[in-house]
Amino acid sequence: MDFIDHLRVLSSRIANTKDMIQTEEATKTSMVMPLIQILGYNVFDPMEVTPEFVADVGTKKGEKVDYAVLKDGKPIILFECKKAGADLNINHAGQLFRYFHVTSARFGVLTNGFIYRFFTDLEQPNKMDEKPFFEFNILEFKDRDVEELKKFAKSAFDLDTILTTANDLKFTRAIQNRLAEWMANPSEEFVRLVSADLLGNRRFTPTVKDQFTLIAKRAFEQLIAERINERLKGAMASESAPAATPAAPVIPVDPSTEPQVATSPEEIEGFHAVRAILRELVTPRRIVMRDAQSYCAILLDDNNRKPICRLRFNNTQKLRLGIFNGSKDEEQLPLESVDDIFNYAEQLRATATSYIPTTGSESNRLG
C-alpha cells in the first residue's frame, strides 16, 4: 500500500475505536505509535524510537518526553502525547519547550492521537515557537496534508527541506484560518474593504453593513462551489472512455420523469470517493451513479440489483451514507464530511465483492 493508504487504514480504525480509548497510554499505543510506524520508524527499536526519553533540563532532573525519534543516535523529532481528544494548547507543551532547548531535535509534536501539531524555531533560534507551523488531523486530511507529513518520513527526512517550507506553511495556515473566519463571519473591516468600490458615494451605514455582510458570505460560497465544480468536471473528463467505446460514469436522468433532480458537487465528490475505494476490485467504469430526488444511488454495472451504496446528501447539513448488508437492507450512517466515506471502505468493498463471481477468469472479474 502507498503511504496515504496506510494513513486511511489507520484513520478508519481510529474512527471506529476512538470512543474506547480513555487513557493517555492507550492513546499512545493505539494511535501515536502506529503513525510513527507509518512514517517508517521502528517503534520497537529504542535506537530509532525511544519512549520516555530522559534528559536533564537545568535544575529539573529526569524529565521525560513521550517519544524521541532518533537519527544517528540523536533526537530529531520529539513527541508529547495527551489523552485521546484532549484539548491541545501551548500550556500542554512544557516538556517540548524544555527539551527543544537542550537537545538537537528541531521539531516538536504535540498530539492527542487525532491532531498532530508540529513546532520548530522559526521566530528565535533554539526556542520552540508558540504556534505550530503544520497541523495534521488523522481523521480528516487532504492530499496536501499528506504530502507535508510525508516529509517527516524516515525515507524522506531532510532537515533543510522541511525548514525551508516551514515558514511558508506557517503563514499559509494563518491566512487560511483568516479566510475561513471571513467566510463564516465576515468582519466589518473586510466588508468595508470589498464594498468600498461598489458603494460609490453611499455611506457605510449599519443597514449597508448588514446587506454587504450577507452578500460577502454568499459570494464566498458561490465562488468555492464553482471552483469545486470546475475541478470535478475536469477530473471526470480526464477519465472519459475512448470514443469507440464511450462509457459515461454518471447516468443522466430523464427530465420528464425527474424534473427536480440536480447532482450536487458533494454527490460527485462522493461518487469519486467510492470509485477510488473499489478500484482494486473492479475497473472504475463499472461503478455508475444514478441520481434521484431523495438519494444518489451508486451501482455496480448500472444494475439496480447491485447497489453499492446511496449518497443521501440532499440535506447538506446532515450528510448520510446508505450501505447494504448481505440481505440488501440499507443502513444509514452519518458523515461529518464527504471524506468520511473512506471510513467505511471495508463495508463498501464487502458489498461490491458480493456481486463479483467467485469463478471465472481475472478479466471477467475485473473488467
C-alpha positions in Angstrom: 0.0 0.0 0.0 1.0 3.6 -0.6 1.7 6.0 2.3 -1.7 7.6 2.0 -3.4 4.1 2.0 -1.7 3.3 5.3 -3.0 6.6 6.7 -6.5 5.8 5.6 -6.4 2.4 7.2 -5.3 4.0 10.5 -7.8 6.8 10.2 -10.6 4.2 9.7 -9.5 2.2 12.7 -9.2 5.2 15.0 -12.6 6.5 13.9 -14.2 3.1 14.8 -12.4 2.7 18.2 -11.9 6.3 19.4 -14.7 6.0 22.0 -13.0 3.1 23.6 -9.7 4.9 24.2 -9.9 6.5 27.6 -6.3 6.9 28.8 -3.0 8.5 27.6 -1.2 5.1 27.5 -4.0 3.7 25.3 -3.7 6.7 23.0 0.0 6.3 22.6 -0.3 2.5 21.9 -3.2 2.5 19.5 -2.9 5.9 17.8 0.5 7.6 18.1 2.8 4.6 17.8 1.1 3.4 14.6 1.5 6.8 13.0 5.2 6.8 13.9 5.4 3.3 12.4 3.8 4.6 9.1 6.4 7.3 8.9 8.9 4.4 8.6 10.5 4.4 12.1 10.7 1.2 14.0 8.9 1.8 17.3 10.3 -1.4 18.7 13.9 -0.3 18.3 15.0 2.1 21.1 17.9 3.2 18.9 15.3 4.6 16.5 12.3 5.5 18.6 13.0 6.0 22.3 9.9 6.0 24.6 10.0 8.0 27.8 13.1 9.9 26.5 15.0 11.3 29.5 17.3 14.4 29.6 18.3 16.7 32.4 17.0 20.2 31.8 18.7 22.8 34.1 17.6 22.0 37.7 15.0 19.6 36.5 16.4 16.1 36.6 14.9 13.0 34.9 12.1 14.8 33.0 10.7 12.7 30.2 9.1 13.3 26.8 6.9 10.6 25.5 8.8 9.7 22.3 12.0 10.8 20.7 12.7 9.8 17.1 16.5 9.3 16.6 18.8 9.6 13.7 22.5 8.6 14.2 21.8 8.4 17.9 20.5 12.0 18.2 16.9 13.1 18.6 15.3 14.7 15.5 11.6 14.7 16.4 10.1 14.8 19.9 6.5 13.7 20.6 4.5 14.8 23.6 1.2 12.9 23.9 -2.1 13.7 25.6 -5.2 11.6 26.1 -7.3 11.0 23.0 -9.4 14.0 22.2 -7.9 16.2 25.0 -7.6 19.9 24.3 -4.2 20.9 22.8 -2.8 24.3 23.7 0.7 25.7 24.3 0.3 25.1 28.1 0.4 21.4 27.4 3.8 21.6 25.7 6.0 22.3 28.7 8.3 19.3 28.2 8.6 20.0 24.5 9.7 23.6 25.2 12.4 22.5 27.7 13.7 19.5 25.6 13.7 21.5 22.4 16.2 23.9 24.0 18.7 21.3 25.3 18.5 18.6 22.6 19.4 18.6 18.9 15.8 18.0 17.9 14.5 20.7 15.6 10.9 19.5 15.6 8.4 19.0 18.5 5.0 17.4 18.0 2.1 17.8 20.4 -0.7 15.3 19.8 -3.9 13.9 21.3 -4.0 11.0 18.9 -6.3 12.8 16.5 -4.4 16.0 15.8 -0.7 16.4 15.4 0.8 19.9 15.8 4.3 20.4 14.5 6.6 23.1 16.1 10.0 24.4 15.3 12.1 27.5 16.0 11.2 29.9 13.2 11.0 33.0 15.4 14.0 32.6 17.7 16.9 30.1 17.3 16.8 27.1 19.7 13.5 28.3 21.2 10.3 26.5 20.2 7.7 28.7 18.6 4.4 29.0 20.5 2.4 28.4 17.3 2.7 25.3 15.1 3.8 25.6 11.5 1.9 22.5 10.5 -1.1 20.6 11.7 -2.2 17.1 10.7 -5.6 15.6 11.6 -5.7 11.8 11.2 -9.5 11.8 11.0 -9.8 14.4 8.3 -6.8 15.1 6.0 -6.3 16.3 2.4 -3.7 15.3 -0.2 -1.6 18.4 0.5 -1.6 17.5 4.3 -0.3 14.0 3.4 2.5 15.5 1.2 3.7 17.7 4.1 3.5 14.8 6.6 5.5 12.6 4.2 8.5 15.0 4.6 8.9 13.7 8.1 9.1 10.0 7.0 12.4 8.2 7.6 13.0 7.7 3.8 12.4 11.4 3.0 13.5 13.3 6.1 15.7 16.2 5.3 16.1 19.0 7.8 16.9 21.8 5.4 14.0 20.9 3.1 11.4 20.9 5.9 12.8 24.2 7.5 12.7 25.9 4.0 9.0 25.2 3.7 8.0 25.5 7.3 7.8 29.3 7.3 5.6 29.3 4.2 3.4 26.6 5.8 3.0 28.7 8.9 1.9 31.8 7.1 -0.3 29.8 4.7 -2.1 28.2 7.6 -2.6 31.6 9.2 -4.0 33.1 6.0 -6.3 30.1 5.5 -7.6 30.5 9.1 -8.3 34.2 8.5 -10.1 33.5 5.2 -12.2 30.8 6.9 -13.2 33.2 9.6 -14.2 35.8 7.0 -16.2 33.2 5.1 -18.1 32.1 8.2 -18.4 35.6 9.7 -17.1 38.5 7.6 -15.6 41.2 9.8 -16.7 44.8 9.4 -13.2 45.7 8.2 -13.4 43.0 5.5 -16.9 44.1 4.4 -15.8 47.7 4.2 -12.8 46.7 2.0 -14.8 44.6 -0.5 -17.7 47.0 -0.7 -15.7 50.2 -1.0 -15.7 50.4 -4.8 -19.3 49.3 -5.0 -20.9 51.8 -2.8 -19.8 54.9 -4.6 -21.0 57.9 -2.6 -23.2 55.9 -0.3 -22.4 55.9 3.4 -21.4 52.7 5.2 -24.4 52.6 7.5 -25.4 49.7 9.7 -28.0 48.7 7.2 -25.5 48.7 4.3 -23.1 46.7 6.5 -25.7 44.0 7.2 -26.6 43.9 3.5 -23.0 43.5 2.3 -22.1 41.1 5.0 -24.7 38.7 3.7 -23.6 39.3 0.1 -20.0 38.7 1.0 -20.9 35.3 2.6 -22.9 34.3 -0.4 -20.2 35.4 -2.8 -17.6 33.2 -0.9 -19.9 30.2 -1.0 -20.7 30.5 -4.7 -17.1 31.1 -5.7 -16.0 27.9 -3.8 -18.9 25.9 -5.2 -17.9 27.0 -8.8 -14.3 26.1 -8.2 -15.2 22.7 -6.9 -17.5 22.1 -9.9 -14.7 23.0 -12.3 -12.2 20.7 -10.7 -14.7 17.8 -10.6 -15.8 18.3 -14.2 -12.1 18.3 -15.2 -11.5 15.1 -13.3 -14.5 13.4 -14.8 -13.5 14.5 -18.3 -10.0 13.1 -17.9 -11.5 9.7 -17.1 -13.9 9.5 -20.0 -13.6 6.4 -22.2 -12.3 6.4 -25.8 -14.8 7.5 -28.5 -15.1 3.9 -29.9 -16.4 2.6 -26.5 -18.0 5.5 -24.7 -19.0 5.0 -21.1 -20.5 7.8 -19.1 -20.0 7.3 -15.4 -22.9 9.4 -14.5 -26.2 8.3 -16.0 -28.3 11.4 -16.9 -31.9 11.4 -15.5 -34.8 11.7 -17.9 -36.1 15.2 -17.3 -39.7 14.1 -18.0 -39.6 11.7 -15.0 -37.2 13.5 -12.6 -37.6 17.2 -13.3 -36.2 18.4 -10.0 -33.1 16.3 -9.8 -29.7 18.2 -9.7 -26.5 16.4 -9.0 -24.5 18.4 -6.4 -20.7 18.8 -6.2 -20.8 16.8 -2.9 -22.5 13.8 -4.7 -19.9 13.9 -7.5 -17.1 14.0 -4.9 -18.7 11.1 -3.0 -19.1 9.1 -6.3 -15.3 9.5 -7.0 -14.5 8.5 -3.4 -16.4 5.2 -3.8 -14.7 4.7 -7.2 -11.3 5.2 -5.5 -12.2 2.7 -2.7 -13.3 0.0 -5.2 -10.7 0.5 -8.0 -8.7 -2.5 -6.7 -11.7 -4.8 -7.1 -13.3 -3.6 -10.3 -12.5 -1.2 -13.1 -13.8 2.3 -12.3 -16.1 2.4 -15.4 -18.2 -0.3 -13.8 -19.1 2.0 -10.9 -22.1 4.1 -12.1 -24.0 6.9 -10.4 -27.8 7.4 -10.7 -29.2 10.5 -9.1 -32.8 10.7 -7.9 -34.8 13.1 -5.8 -34.3 11.5 -2.4 -30.8 10.0 -2.8 -28.0 9.3 -5.3 -27.5 5.6 -5.9 -24.1 4.1 -6.8 -24.4 0.8 -8.6 -22.2 -1.9 -10.0 -22.6 -2.4 -13.8 -25.6 0.1 -13.8 -27.7 -2.6 -12.3 -30.4 -1.8 -9.7 -29.9 -5.3 -8.2 -26.3 -4.5 -7.5 -26.5 -1.4 -5.2 -23.2 -0.5 -3.6 -24.4 2.5 -1.6 -26.6 5.5 -1.5 -25.4 9.1 -1.0 -28.1 10.8 1.0 -26.7 14.4 0.6 -29.9 16.3 -0.1 -29.7 17.9 3.3 -26.2 19.3 3.2 -26.3 20.0 6.9 -26.7 16.3 7.6 -24.8 14.0 5.2 -25.6 10.3 5.4 -24.2 7.2 3.6 -26.5 4.3 3.0 -24.6 0.9 2.9 -26.1 -2.5 2.3 -25.8 -5.8 4.3 -26.0 -9.3 2.9 -29.8 -9.1 2.7 -29.5 -5.8 0.8 -31.0 -3.9 3.7 -29.8 -0.3 3.9 -28.2 1.1 7.0 -27.8 4.9 7.0 -24.6 6.2 8.6 -23.9 9.8 9.5 -20.9 11.6 7.8 -19.2 14.7 9.1 -17.8 15.4 5.6 -17.6 13.6 2.2 -14.1 12.3 3.1 -15.7 10.2 5.9 -16.8 7.8 3.2 -13.3 6.3 3.4 -14.1 5.3 7.0 -16.5 2.7 5.5 -14.2 1.3 2.9 -14.3 -2.2 4.2 -18.1 -2.4 4.1 -18.2 -0.9 0.6 -15.6 -3.4 -0.6 -17.6 -6.3 1.0 -20.8 -5.2 -0.8 -19.0 -5.0 -4.1 -17.3 -8.3 -3.6 -20.6 -10.0 -3.0 -21.6 -9.2 -6.6 -18.4 -10.5 -8.2 -18.4 -14.1 -9.4 -16.0 -16.4 -7.4 -15.3 -18.4 -10.6 -14.1 -17.3 -14.0 -11.0 -15.5 -15.2 -9.5 -12.5 -13.6 -10.5 -10.4 -16.6 -14.2 -11.4 -16.1 -14.0 -10.4 -12.5 -12.3 -7.0 -13.0 -13.5 -6.0 -16.4 
